[in-house]
């Protein structure tokens, strides 16, 4: 129960620190492609009205590990 409270409090604090007017928390591995850069994460705090959102399909562009 204590761990659940800590996780919930962390999400609330992270959303407050994001500085997004219309926040949305998304879970799961998603990637965002911006030019030559590919950024991936398992948790995204983003604006719901964002034009280019991270997607799982964009992760196909990541270099494959041997």
N, CA, C and O atoms as a CHARMM CRD file, in Angstrom:
* protein
*
  264
    1    1 UNK  N      0.82500  -1.19000   0.00000 PROA 1      0.00000
    2    1 UNK  CA     0.00000   0.00000   0.00000 PROA 1      0.00000
    3    1 UNK  C      0.87200   1.25700   0.00000 PROA 1      0.00000
    4    1 UNK  O      0.55600   2.25300  -0.65100 PROA 1      0.00000
    5    2 UNK  N      1.97300   1.18500   0.74500 PROA 2      0.00000
    6    2 UNK  CA     2.87700   2.32100   0.82500 PROA 2      0.00000
    7    2 UNK  C      3.50200   2.60600  -0.54300 PROA 2      0.00000
    8    2 UNK  O      3.66700   3.76500  -0.92300 PROA 2      0.00000
    9    3 UNK  N      3.84700   1.55200  -1.27600 PROA 3      0.00000
   10    3 UNK  CA     4.45000   1.71500  -2.59900 PROA 3      0.00000
   11    3 UNK  C      3.44900   2.34200  -3.56200 PROA 3      0.00000
   12    3 UNK  O      3.81700   3.20600  -4.35800 PROA 3      0.00000
   13    4 UNK  N      2.20500   1.92300  -3.50100 PROA 4      0.00000
   14    4 UNK  CA     1.16500   2.49200  -4.35600 PROA 4      0.00000
   15    4 UNK  C      0.99700   3.98700  -4.08900 PROA 4      0.00000
   16    4 UNK  O      0.82100   4.76400  -5.02800 PROA 4      0.00000
   17    5 UNK  N      1.04900   4.39100  -2.84500 PROA 5      0.00000
   18    5 UNK  CA     0.93300   5.80700  -2.49600 PROA 5      0.00000
   19    5 UNK  C      2.13400   6.60200  -3.02700 PROA 5      0.00000
   20    5 UNK  O      1.97700   7.72800  -3.49900 PROA 5      0.00000
   21    6 UNK  N      3.31100   6.02100  -2.94900 PROA 6      0.00000
   22    6 UNK  CA     4.51400   6.70200  -3.45400 PROA 6      0.00000
   23    6 UNK  C      4.44600   6.85600  -4.96900 PROA 6      0.00000
   24    6 UNK  O      4.78000   7.91700  -5.49600 PROA 6      0.00000
   25    7 UNK  N      4.02300   5.82700  -5.66200 PROA 7      0.00000
   26    7 UNK  CA     3.90400   5.89400  -7.12500 PROA 7      0.00000
   27    7 UNK  C      2.86900   6.92600  -7.54000 PROA 7      0.00000
   28    7 UNK  O      3.11200   7.70800  -8.45900 PROA 7      0.00000
   29    8 UNK  N      1.72800   6.93900  -6.88500 PROA 8      0.00000
   30    8 UNK  CA     0.67800   7.90900  -7.20200 PROA 8      0.00000
   31    8 UNK  C      1.15400   9.33200  -6.95700 PROA 8      0.00000
   32    8 UNK  O      0.92300  10.21700  -7.78100 PROA 8      0.00000
   33    9 UNK  N      1.81400   9.55200  -5.83700 PROA 9      0.00000
   34    9 UNK  CA     2.33100  10.88900  -5.53000 PROA 9      0.00000
   35    9 UNK  C      3.38200  11.31300  -6.55400 PROA 9      0.00000
   36    9 UNK  O      3.44500  12.48200  -6.93200 PROA 9      0.00000
   37   10 UNK  N      4.19900  10.37400  -6.99900 PROA 10     0.00000
   38   10 UNK  CA     5.22200  10.68400  -8.01100 PROA 10     0.00000
   39   10 UNK  C      4.58100  11.14100  -9.30800 PROA 10     0.00000
   40   10 UNK  O      5.04100  12.10900  -9.91400 PROA 10     0.00000
   41   11 UNK  N      3.52900  10.46600  -9.74600 PROA 11     0.00000
   42   11 UNK  CA     2.85700  10.84700 -10.98800 PROA 11     0.00000
   43   11 UNK  C      2.22600  12.22400 -10.87600 PROA 11     0.00000
   44   11 UNK  O      2.27400  13.00900 -11.82200 PROA 11     0.00000
   45   12 UNK  N      1.64300  12.51800  -9.74400 PROA 12     0.00000
   46   12 UNK  CA     1.03000  13.83500  -9.54900 PROA 12     0.00000
   47   12 UNK  C      2.10000  14.92300  -9.57000 PROA 12     0.00000
   48   12 UNK  O      1.90800  15.97000 -10.18900 PROA 12     0.00000
   49   13 UNK  N      3.21600  14.68400  -8.90500 PROA 13     0.00000
   50   13 UNK  CA     4.29900  15.66500  -8.89100 PROA 13     0.00000
   51   13 UNK  C      4.93300  15.82800 -10.26600 PROA 13     0.00000
   52   13 UNK  O      5.24800  16.94700 -10.67000 PROA 13     0.00000
   53   14 UNK  N      5.12200  14.74200 -10.98200 PROA 14     0.00000
   54   14 UNK  CA     5.70200  14.82100 -12.31500 PROA 14     0.00000
   55   14 UNK  C      4.79900  15.57500 -13.27700 PROA 14     0.00000
   56   14 UNK  O      5.28600  16.35000 -14.10000 PROA 14     0.00000
   57   15 UNK  N      3.51500  15.36400 -13.18700 PROA 15     0.00000
   58   15 UNK  CA     2.58100  16.07300 -14.05100 PROA 15     0.00000
   59   15 UNK  C      2.59400  17.55400 -13.72300 PROA 15     0.00000
   60   15 UNK  O      2.50300  18.38300 -14.62900 PROA 15     0.00000
   61   16 UNK  N      2.70500  17.90400 -12.46000 PROA 16     0.00000
   62   16 UNK  CA     2.76100  19.30900 -12.06400 PROA 16     0.00000
   63   16 UNK  C      4.02800  19.99200 -12.52000 PROA 16     0.00000
   64   16 UNK  O      4.01500  21.19700 -12.77100 PROA 16     0.00000
   65   17 UNK  N      5.11600  19.26600 -12.63400 PROA 17     0.00000
   66   17 UNK  CA     6.38900  19.84500 -13.05100 PROA 17     0.00000
   67   17 UNK  C      6.54000  19.93200 -14.56400 PROA 17     0.00000
   68   17 UNK  O      7.46100  20.58100 -15.06000 PROA 17     0.00000
   69   18 UNK  N      5.66000  19.29500 -15.28500 PROA 18     0.00000
   70   18 UNK  CA     5.81100  19.22500 -16.73600 PROA 18     0.00000
   71   18 UNK  C      5.55100  20.57000 -17.40500 PROA 18     0.00000
   72   18 UNK  O      6.11100  20.82700 -18.47100 PROA 18     0.00000
   73   19 UNK  N      4.74000  21.42400 -16.83600 PROA 19     0.00000
   74   19 UNK  CA     4.45900  22.71600 -17.43300 PROA 19     0.00000
   75   19 UNK  C      3.57500  22.62100 -18.66300 PROA 19     0.00000
   76   19 UNK  O      3.61500  23.50300 -19.52100 PROA 19     0.00000
   77   20 UNK  N      2.79200  21.58400 -18.75900 PROA 20     0.00000
   78   20 UNK  CA     1.90400  21.37200 -19.89500 PROA 20     0.00000
   79   20 UNK  C      0.50500  21.82200 -19.49200 PROA 20     0.00000
   80   20 UNK  O      0.03200  21.48400 -18.40700 PROA 20     0.00000
   81   21 UNK  N     -0.16200  22.58500 -20.36200 PROA 21     0.00000
   82   21 UNK  CA    -1.48000  23.11300 -20.01200 PROA 21     0.00000
   83   21 UNK  C     -2.56100  22.04500 -20.03200 PROA 21     0.00000
   84   21 UNK  O     -3.49600  22.10300 -19.23300 PROA 21     0.00000
   85   22 UNK  N     -2.45600  21.08100 -20.91800 PROA 22     0.00000
   86   22 UNK  CA    -3.44700  20.02400 -21.04200 PROA 22     0.00000
   87   22 UNK  C     -2.71000  18.67900 -20.97000 PROA 22     0.00000
   88   22 UNK  O     -2.54600  18.02100 -21.99700 PROA 22     0.00000
   89   23 UNK  N     -2.26100  18.25600 -19.77000 PROA 23     0.00000
   90   23 UNK  CA    -1.35500  17.11400 -19.66600 PROA 23     0.00000
   91   23 UNK  C     -2.01900  15.76100 -19.91400 PROA 23     0.00000
   92   23 UNK  O     -3.21000  15.56300 -19.67400 PROA 23     0.00000
   93   24 UNK  N     -1.20300  14.85700 -20.39800 PROA 24     0.00000
   94   24 UNK  CA    -1.61300  13.47800 -20.62300 PROA 24     0.00000
   95   24 UNK  C     -0.39500  12.61500 -20.31300 PROA 24     0.00000
   96   24 UNK  O      0.70700  12.91400 -20.77300 PROA 24     0.00000
   97   25 UNK  N     -0.58000  11.55300 -19.54100 PROA 25     0.00000
   98   25 UNK  CA     0.50600  10.63300 -19.23200 PROA 25     0.00000
   99   25 UNK  C      0.26300   9.36600 -20.04700 PROA 25     0.00000
  100   25 UNK  O     -0.80900   8.76500 -19.97800 PROA 25     0.00000
  101   26 UNK  N      1.27900   8.96900 -20.82300 PROA 26     0.00000
  102   26 UNK  CA     1.16600   7.80700 -21.69500 PROA 26     0.00000
  103   26 UNK  C      2.22500   6.79500 -21.28000 PROA 26     0.00000
  104   26 UNK  O      3.38500   7.15200 -21.07400 PROA 26     0.00000
  105   27 UNK  N      1.82600   5.53100 -21.15900 PROA 27     0.00000
  106   27 UNK  CA     2.73600   4.46300 -20.77000 PROA 27     0.00000
  107   27 UNK  C      2.99500   3.53100 -21.94300 PROA 27     0.00000
  108   27 UNK  O      2.17400   3.42400 -22.85500 PROA 27     0.00000
  109   28 UNK  N      4.13000   2.86500 -21.91500 PROA 28     0.00000
  110   28 UNK  CA     4.51700   1.93600 -22.96600 PROA 28     0.00000
  111   28 UNK  C      5.63700   2.53500 -23.79300 PROA 28     0.00000
  112   28 UNK  O      5.77900   3.75600 -23.85500 PROA 28     0.00000
  113   29 UNK  N      6.42900   1.69200 -24.42700 PROA 29     0.00000
  114   29 UNK  CA     7.56100   2.19000 -25.20700 PROA 29     0.00000
  115   29 UNK  C      7.04400   2.89800 -26.45100 PROA 29     0.00000
  116   29 UNK  O      6.38400   2.29600 -27.29700 PROA 29     0.00000
  117   30 UNK  N      7.35200   4.16400 -26.54500 PROA 30     0.00000
  118   30 UNK  CA     6.97000   4.98300 -27.68600 PROA 30     0.00000
  119   30 UNK  C      8.16200   5.82400 -28.08900 PROA 30     0.00000
  120   30 UNK  O      9.00800   6.15600 -27.25900 PROA 30     0.00000
  121   31 UNK  N      8.22900   6.16700 -29.36100 PROA 31     0.00000
  122   31 UNK  CA     9.35100   6.92500 -29.89400 PROA 31     0.00000
  123   31 UNK  C      8.84300   8.18900 -30.57600 PROA 31     0.00000
  124   31 UNK  O      7.73400   8.22800 -31.10900 PROA 31     0.00000
  125   32 UNK  N      9.67800   9.21500 -30.54600 PROA 32     0.00000
  126   32 UNK  CA     9.37700  10.48600 -31.19500 PROA 32     0.00000
  127   32 UNK  C     10.53900  10.80800 -32.12500 PROA 32     0.00000
  128   32 UNK  O     11.69100  10.87500 -31.69600 PROA 32     0.00000
  129   33 UNK  N     10.22500  11.00700 -33.40200 PROA 33     0.00000
  130   33 UNK  CA    11.24400  11.30200 -34.40500 PROA 33     0.00000
  131   33 UNK  C     11.21400  12.79500 -34.70400 PROA 33     0.00000
  132   33 UNK  O     10.18300  13.34400 -35.09200 PROA 33     0.00000
  133   34 UNK  N     12.36200  13.44200 -34.51700 PROA 34     0.00000
  134   34 UNK  CA    12.52400  14.86900 -34.81600 PROA 34     0.00000
  135   34 UNK  C     13.79100  15.02400 -35.64600 PROA 34     0.00000
  136   34 UNK  O     14.89500  15.07300 -35.10300 PROA 34     0.00000
  137   35 UNK  N     13.62800  15.10000 -36.95200 PROA 35     0.00000
  138   35 UNK  CA    14.78600  15.19700 -37.83500 PROA 35     0.00000
  139   35 UNK  C     15.58900  13.90600 -37.80300 PROA 35     0.00000
  140   35 UNK  O     15.05600  12.83600 -38.09600 PROA 35     0.00000
  141   36 UNK  N     16.87600  13.99900 -37.44600 PROA 36     0.00000
  142   36 UNK  CA    17.73800  12.82200 -37.35400 PROA 36     0.00000
  143   36 UNK  C     17.71500  12.18400 -35.97000 PROA 36     0.00000
  144   36 UNK  O     18.32600  11.13500 -35.76800 PROA 36     0.00000
  145   37 UNK  N     17.02900  12.79300 -35.02500 PROA 37     0.00000
  146   37 UNK  CA    17.00700  12.30800 -33.64500 PROA 37     0.00000
  147   37 UNK  C     15.77000  11.45300 -33.38300 PROA 37     0.00000
  148   37 UNK  O     14.65900  11.79900 -33.78400 PROA 37     0.00000
  149   38 UNK  N     15.98700  10.34000 -32.70700 PROA 38     0.00000
  150   38 UNK  CA    14.88100   9.48200 -32.26400 PROA 38     0.00000
  151   38 UNK  C     14.97100   9.38700 -30.74800 PROA 38     0.00000
  152   38 UNK  O     15.97900   8.93800 -30.20200 PROA 38     0.00000
  153   39 UNK  N     13.91800   9.80900 -30.08300 PROA 39     0.00000
  154   39 UNK  CA    13.86100   9.75900 -28.62900 PROA 39     0.00000
  155   39 UNK  C     12.84300   8.70200 -28.23000 PROA 39     0.00000
  156   39 UNK  O     11.73600   8.66900 -28.76700 PROA 39     0.00000
  157   40 UNK  N     13.21600   7.82800 -27.27800 PROA 40     0.00000
  158   40 UNK  CA    12.23700   6.84400 -26.81700 PROA 40     0.00000
  159   40 UNK  C     12.16600   6.84700 -25.30200 PROA 40     0.00000
  160   40 UNK  O     13.12500   7.17600 -24.60400 PROA 40     0.00000
  161   41 UNK  N     10.98300   6.46600 -24.82100 PROA 41     0.00000
  162   41 UNK  CA    10.75600   6.40300 -23.39100 PROA 41     0.00000
  163   41 UNK  C      9.59900   5.45000 -23.13000 PROA 41     0.00000
  164   41 UNK  O      8.83000   5.12500 -24.03500 PROA 41     0.00000
  165   42 UNK  N      9.48400   5.00800 -21.88500 PROA 42     0.00000
  166   42 UNK  CA     8.39400   4.13000 -21.49200 PROA 42     0.00000
  167   42 UNK  C      7.28000   4.90500 -20.79000 PROA 42     0.00000
  168   42 UNK  O      6.21800   4.34700 -20.51200 PROA 42     0.00000
  169   43 UNK  N      7.51600   6.19800 -20.49900 PROA 43     0.00000
  170   43 UNK  CA     6.49500   7.05800 -19.91000 PROA 43     0.00000
  171   43 UNK  C      6.65000   8.44900 -20.50200 PROA 43     0.00000
  172   43 UNK  O      7.74000   9.02000 -20.47400 PROA 43     0.00000
  173   44 UNK  N      5.57900   8.99100 -21.03300 PROA 44     0.00000
  174   44 UNK  CA     5.59000  10.31700 -21.65500 PROA 44     0.00000
  175   44 UNK  C      4.59500  11.20900 -20.94200 PROA 44     0.00000
  176   44 UNK  O      3.47400  10.78800 -20.65800 PROA 44     0.00000
  177   45 UNK  N      4.99100  12.43200 -20.65100 PROA 45     0.00000
  178   45 UNK  CA     4.08600  13.46700 -20.15900 PROA 45     0.00000
  179   45 UNK  C      4.01900  14.48900 -21.27900 PROA 45     0.00000
  180   45 UNK  O      5.00100  15.17000 -21.57400 PROA 45     0.00000
  181   46 UNK  N      2.85600  14.58900 -21.89700 PROA 46     0.00000
  182   46 UNK  CA     2.72900  15.40600 -23.09800 PROA 46     0.00000
  183   46 UNK  C      1.42000  16.17300 -23.09500 PROA 46     0.00000
  184   46 UNK  O      0.54000  15.92300 -22.27100 PROA 46     0.00000
  185   47 UNK  N      1.30400  17.09700 -24.01400 PROA 47     0.00000
  186   47 UNK  CA     0.08400  17.85800 -24.20200 PROA 47     0.00000
  187   47 UNK  C     -0.87200  17.02100 -25.05200 PROA 47     0.00000
  188   47 UNK  O     -0.45500  16.43600 -26.05200 PROA 47     0.00000
  189   48 UNK  N     -2.15300  16.95700 -24.66500 PROA 48     0.00000
  190   48 UNK  CA    -3.13100  16.17600 -25.42000 PROA 48     0.00000
  191   48 UNK  C     -3.32100  16.72000 -26.83300 PROA 48     0.00000
  192   48 UNK  O     -3.68600  15.96900 -27.73700 PROA 48     0.00000
  193   49 UNK  N     -3.07800  18.01300 -27.03400 PROA 49     0.00000
  194   49 UNK  CA    -3.29300  18.64300 -28.33200 PROA 49     0.00000
  195   49 UNK  C     -2.01000  18.73200 -29.15600 PROA 49     0.00000
  196   49 UNK  O     -1.94400  19.50700 -30.11100 PROA 49     0.00000
  197   50 UNK  N     -1.00200  17.95900 -28.80500 PROA 50     0.00000
  198   50 UNK  CA     0.28500  17.99600 -29.48600 PROA 50     0.00000
  199   50 UNK  C      0.12400  17.53300 -30.93000 PROA 50     0.00000
  200   50 UNK  O     -0.58300  16.56000 -31.19500 PROA 50     0.00000
  201   51 UNK  N      0.77600  18.22600 -31.86300 PROA 51     0.00000
  202   51 UNK  CA     0.65200  17.88400 -33.28200 PROA 51     0.00000
  203   51 UNK  C      1.34800  16.55800 -33.59500 PROA 51     0.00000
  204   51 UNK  O      0.75800  15.69400 -34.24300 PROA 51     0.00000
  205   52 UNK  N      2.58500  16.38600 -33.14700 PROA 52     0.00000
  206   52 UNK  CA     3.30100  15.12600 -33.38900 PROA 52     0.00000
  207   52 UNK  C      3.50000  14.41100 -32.06100 PROA 52     0.00000
  208   52 UNK  O      4.30300  14.82700 -31.22600 PROA 52     0.00000
  209   53 UNK  N      2.75600  13.33100 -31.88600 PROA 53     0.00000
  210   53 UNK  CA     2.82500  12.56700 -30.64700 PROA 53     0.00000
  211   53 UNK  C      3.75000  11.37100 -30.81800 PROA 53     0.00000
  212   53 UNK  O      3.90300  10.86400 -31.92900 PROA 53     0.00000
  213   54 UNK  N      4.36500  10.91500 -29.73600 PROA 54     0.00000
  214   54 UNK  CA     5.18300   9.70200 -29.80000 PROA 54     0.00000
  215   54 UNK  C      4.31400   8.50000 -30.16500 PROA 54     0.00000
  216   54 UNK  O      3.15200   8.42100 -29.76600 PROA 54     0.00000
  217   55 UNK  N      4.88300   7.56800 -30.92300 PROA 55     0.00000
  218   55 UNK  CA     4.11600   6.37900 -31.30200 PROA 55     0.00000
  219   55 UNK  C      5.00400   5.13900 -31.23700 PROA 55     0.00000
  220   55 UNK  O      6.23100   5.23000 -31.29500 PROA 55     0.00000
  221   56 UNK  N      4.36400   3.99200 -31.11700 PROA 56     0.00000
  222   56 UNK  CA     5.08900   2.72700 -31.08100 PROA 56     0.00000
  223   56 UNK  C      5.64500   2.39600 -32.46600 PROA 56     0.00000
  224   56 UNK  O      6.68400   1.74400 -32.57300 PROA 56     0.00000
  225   57 UNK  N      4.97200   2.83400 -33.51900 PROA 57     0.00000
  226   57 UNK  CA     5.42500   2.56000 -34.88700 PROA 57     0.00000
  227   57 UNK  C      6.74900   3.26400 -35.18900 PROA 57     0.00000
  228   57 UNK  O      7.56000   2.74800 -35.95800 PROA 57     0.00000
  229   58 UNK  N      6.97200   4.42200 -34.59800 PROA 58     0.00000
  230   58 UNK  CA     8.21900   5.15800 -34.83200 PROA 58     0.00000
  231   58 UNK  C      9.41900   4.42100 -34.24800 PROA 58     0.00000
  232   58 UNK  O     10.55300   4.68600 -34.64600 PROA 58     0.00000
  233   59 UNK  N      9.19300   3.50800 -33.31700 PROA 59     0.00000
  234   59 UNK  CA    10.29500   2.75500 -32.70900 PROA 59     0.00000
  235   59 UNK  C     10.92400   1.78000 -33.70200 PROA 59     0.00000
  236   59 UNK  O     12.02500   1.28500 -33.46000 PROA 59     0.00000
  237   60 UNK  N     10.24300   1.49200 -34.82100 PROA 60     0.00000
  238   60 UNK  CA    10.82600   0.62700 -35.84600 PROA 60     0.00000
  239   60 UNK  C     12.04600   1.27700 -36.48500 PROA 60     0.00000
  240   60 UNK  O     12.85600   0.58200 -37.09800 PROA 60     0.00000
  241   61 UNK  N     12.19800   2.59500 -36.35700 PROA 61     0.00000
  242   61 UNK  CA    13.32300   3.31400 -36.93800 PROA 61     0.00000
  243   61 UNK  C     14.58100   3.25200 -36.07300 PROA 61     0.00000
  244   61 UNK  O     15.65600   3.65100 -36.52000 PROA 61     0.00000
  245   62 UNK  N     14.45900   2.75900 -34.84800 PROA 62     0.00000
  246   62 UNK  CA    15.63100   2.63900 -33.97000 PROA 62     0.00000
  247   62 UNK  C     16.62200   1.63300 -34.54900 PROA 62     0.00000
  248   62 UNK  O     16.21600   0.63200 -35.14000 PROA 62     0.00000
  249   63 UNK  N     17.91400   1.89300 -34.38400 PROA 63     0.00000
  250   63 UNK  CA    18.90100   0.91800 -34.87000 PROA 63     0.00000
  251   63 UNK  C     18.77500  -0.39800 -34.11100 PROA 63     0.00000
  252   63 UNK  O     18.54200  -0.41000 -32.90300 PROA 63     0.00000
  253   64 UNK  N     18.93100  -1.49600 -34.83000 PROA 64     0.00000
  254   64 UNK  CA    18.82800  -2.82600 -34.22100 PROA 64     0.00000
  255   64 UNK  C     20.13700  -3.17800 -33.52800 PROA 64     0.00000
  256   64 UNK  O     21.22000  -2.91900 -34.05400 PROA 64     0.00000
  257   65 UNK  N     20.02400  -3.77400 -32.33400 PROA 65     0.00000
  258   65 UNK  CA    21.21100  -4.26400 -31.61300 PROA 65     0.00000
  259   65 UNK  C     21.56900  -5.64400 -32.13200 PROA 65     0.00000
  260   65 UNK  O     20.69000  -6.45700 -32.42000 PROA 65     0.00000
  261   66 UNK  N     22.86100  -5.90300 -32.24800 PROA 66     0.00000
  262   66 UNK  CA    23.31700  -7.20600 -32.74900 PROA 66     0.00000
  263   66 UNK  C     23.30400  -8.24100 -31.66900 PROA 66     0.00000
  264   66 UNK  O     23.65800  -9.39400 -31.91400 PROA 66     0.00000
